[in-house]
Amino acid sequence: MIKEVIVVEGRDDITAVKRAVDAEMIAVGGFGINKKVIDKIKEAQKRQGVIVLTDPDFAGEKIRKIISKRVKGIKHAYISQKEGIKDGDIGVENASPESIIRALKKAKYEVKEKREVYTMQDMFYFKLCGHKDSKERRDRLGKELGVGYCNAAQFIARLNNFGITKEEFVKAIDKINKEMNHG
């Protein structure tokens, strides 16, 4: 699995990259890069490193510059316009798995052992799924740990892929339990 978190523009890009490699990803959702997304990228950079892979067009370059200005030390992967064009549409989602792998190799990604520290059992045990307030608990925990909000399956992946330690996790859970019980 690729150690770094790969930052792409949208959902179709995630699908294309997942066909090529096993990696954690963040989609910025185009130009609307807000503070929440930047904070998530900063957290990913701090924990695992980040590789930005945006479309080979004006918008993609603009997004790349915005991220580069706000998050220091990130790596960059590039696909050519020729590799990303299909039916007049240009983007990472049109690139072949081979093109994506070549771009990531040039960005000098690192490989790490896939972590399986957290499981669905943890989600149930800590009431992060299967309970009436699970959604709120994941939302609060995601903010506390800097991994953002998502469904239970994606939450497990982020906890594992962002390298969240059991100690950090339990400390954050304790804080959330206190807040929710005294809120």
C-alpha positions as CSV (number, residue, x, y, z in Angstrom):
1,M,0.0,0.0,0.0
2,I,1.2,3.5,-0.7
3,K,2.2,5.3,2.5
4,E,1.3,8.8,1.4
5,V,-2.3,10.0,1.2
6,I,-3.1,10.9,-2.4
7,V,-5.0,14.2,-3.0
8,V,-7.2,14.3,-6.1
9,E,-9.9,16.6,-7.3
10,G,-13.0,14.5,-7.2
11,R,-14.8,11.1,-6.8
12,D,-14.1,9.9,-10.4
13,D,-10.4,10.5,-9.8
14,I,-10.6,8.4,-6.6
15,T,-12.1,5.6,-8.7
16,A,-9.3,5.8,-11.3
17,V,-6.5,5.9,-8.7
18,K,-8.0,2.9,-6.8
19,R,-7.9,0.9,-10.1
20,A,-4.2,1.6,-10.1
21,V,-3.0,1.4,-6.5
22,D,-4.0,0.8,-2.9
23,A,-3.9,4.1,-1.1
24,E,-5.8,6.4,1.2
25,M,-7.2,9.4,-0.7
26,I,-8.7,12.8,-0.2
27,A,-10.9,14.5,-2.8
28,V,-10.9,18.3,-2.6
29,G,-14.0,18.8,-4.7
30,G,-12.7,21.3,-7.2
31,F,-12.0,24.9,-6.5
32,G,-14.0,24.9,-3.3
33,I,-11.0,24.0,-1.2
34,N,-12.1,25.1,2.2
35,K,-10.3,25.3,5.6
36,K,-11.7,21.8,6.5
37,V,-10.2,20.2,3.5
38,I,-6.8,22.0,4.0
39,D,-6.8,20.9,7.6
40,K,-7.4,17.3,6.6
41,I,-4.5,17.5,4.1
42,K,-2.2,19.1,6.7
43,E,-3.1,16.2,9.1
44,A,-2.4,13.7,6.4
45,Q,0.9,15.4,5.6
46,K,2.0,15.3,9.2
47,R,1.1,11.7,9.7
48,Q,1.8,9.9,6.3
49,G,2.9,12.5,3.7
50,V,0.8,13.7,0.8
51,I,1.0,13.3,-3.0
52,V,-1.1,15.8,-5.0
53,L,-2.4,14.3,-8.3
54,T,-4.6,16.9,-10.0
55,D,-5.9,17.2,-13.6
56,P,-3.4,18.4,-16.2
57,D,-5.3,21.6,-16.9
58,F,-5.6,25.2,-15.7
59,A,-8.0,24.2,-12.8
60,G,-5.8,21.3,-11.7
61,E,-2.8,23.6,-11.6
62,K,-4.7,26.2,-9.6
63,I,-5.8,23.6,-7.1
64,R,-2.2,22.3,-6.8
65,K,-0.9,25.8,-6.2
66,I,-3.5,26.5,-3.5
67,I,-2.6,23.3,-1.6
68,S,1.2,23.9,-2.1
69,K,0.9,27.3,-0.6
70,R,-0.9,26.1,2.5
71,V,0.7,22.7,3.1
72,K,4.5,22.4,3.2
73,G,6.6,19.5,2.0
74,I,4.0,17.7,-0.2
75,K,5.0,15.6,-3.2
76,H,3.6,16.1,-6.7
77,A,2.5,13.5,-9.3
78,Y,1.7,14.6,-12.8
79,I,0.0,12.9,-15.7
80,S,0.4,14.4,-19.2
81,Q,-2.6,16.0,-21.0
82,K,-2.2,13.2,-23.6
83,E,-2.6,10.6,-20.8
84,G,-5.6,12.3,-19.3
85,I,-7.7,13.1,-22.4
86,K,-10.8,11.1,-23.5
87,D,-13.6,12.4,-25.8
88,G,-12.4,16.0,-25.4
89,D,-12.6,15.7,-21.6
90,I,-9.3,16.1,-19.6
91,G,-8.6,14.6,-16.2
92,V,-7.0,12.1,-13.9
93,E,-10.2,10.0,-14.2
94,N,-9.4,9.3,-17.9
95,A,-5.8,8.1,-17.2
96,S,-4.9,4.4,-17.4
97,P,-3.7,2.6,-14.3
98,E,-0.3,2.4,-15.9
99,S,-0.1,6.2,-16.4
100,I,-1.2,6.8,-12.7
101,I,1.4,4.3,-11.4
102,R,4.1,6.0,-13.5
103,A,3.2,9.4,-12.2
104,L,3.2,8.2,-8.6
105,K,6.5,6.5,-9.0
106,K,8.1,9.7,-10.3
107,A,6.7,11.4,-7.2
108,K,8.7,8.9,-5.2
109,Y,6.0,7.4,-3.1
110,E,6.8,5.1,-0.3
111,V,5.3,1.7,0.4
112,K,4.1,0.7,3.8
113,E,2.6,-2.5,5.3
114,K,-1.2,-2.3,5.3
115,R,-2.2,-1.6,8.9
116,E,-5.1,-3.6,10.4
117,V,-5.2,-2.1,13.9
118,Y,-8.8,-1.0,13.9
119,T,-11.8,-3.3,12.8
120,M,-15.5,-3.1,12.6
121,Q,-15.6,-4.6,16.1
122,D,-14.0,-1.4,17.4
123,M,-16.6,0.6,15.7
124,F,-19.4,-1.3,17.5
125,Y,-17.5,-1.4,20.8
126,F,-16.9,2.4,20.9
127,K,-20.4,3.1,19.6
128,L,-19.1,4.5,16.3
129,C,-21.7,2.4,14.4
130,G,-24.9,0.6,15.3
131,H,-26.0,3.2,17.8
132,K,-28.4,6.1,17.6
133,D,-25.6,8.7,18.1
134,S,-22.9,6.8,16.1
135,K,-23.0,9.4,13.3
136,E,-22.4,12.3,15.7
137,R,-19.7,10.3,17.6
138,R,-17.8,9.6,14.3
139,D,-18.2,13.3,13.3
140,R,-16.7,14.5,16.7
141,L,-14.0,11.8,16.7
142,G,-13.1,12.7,13.0
143,K,-12.7,16.3,14.0
144,E,-10.7,15.5,17.1
145,L,-8.3,13.2,15.2
146,G,-8.1,15.3,12.1
147,V,-9.4,12.6,9.7
148,G,-12.8,14.1,8.9
149,Y,-16.3,12.6,8.9
150,C,-17.2,9.5,6.9
151,N,-19.1,6.2,7.2
152,A,-17.9,3.4,9.6
153,A,-16.1,1.4,6.9
154,Q,-14.2,4.5,5.6
155,F,-13.5,5.5,9.2
156,I,-11.8,2.2,9.9
157,A,-9.7,2.7,6.8
158,R,-8.7,6.3,7.8
159,L,-7.8,5.3,11.4
160,N,-5.5,2.6,10.0
161,N,-4.1,4.5,7.0
162,F,-3.5,7.7,8.9
163,G,-1.5,5.8,11.5
164,I,-3.7,6.8,14.5
165,T,-2.3,5.1,17.6
166,K,-4.5,3.3,20.1
167,E,-3.4,5.8,22.7
168,E,-4.6,8.8,20.6
169,F,-7.8,7.0,19.7
170,V,-8.7,6.2,23.4
171,K,-7.8,9.7,24.5
172,A,-10.0,11.2,21.8
173,I,-12.9,8.7,22.6
174,D,-12.6,9.6,26.3
175,K,-12.9,13.3,25.5
176,I,-15.9,12.8,23.3
177,N,-17.6,10.6,25.9
178,K,-17.2,13.3,28.5
179,E,-18.5,16.0,26.1
180,M,-21.5,14.0,25.1
181,N,-22.4,12.9,28.6
182,H,-22.1,16.4,30.0
183,G,-23.2,18.3,26.9
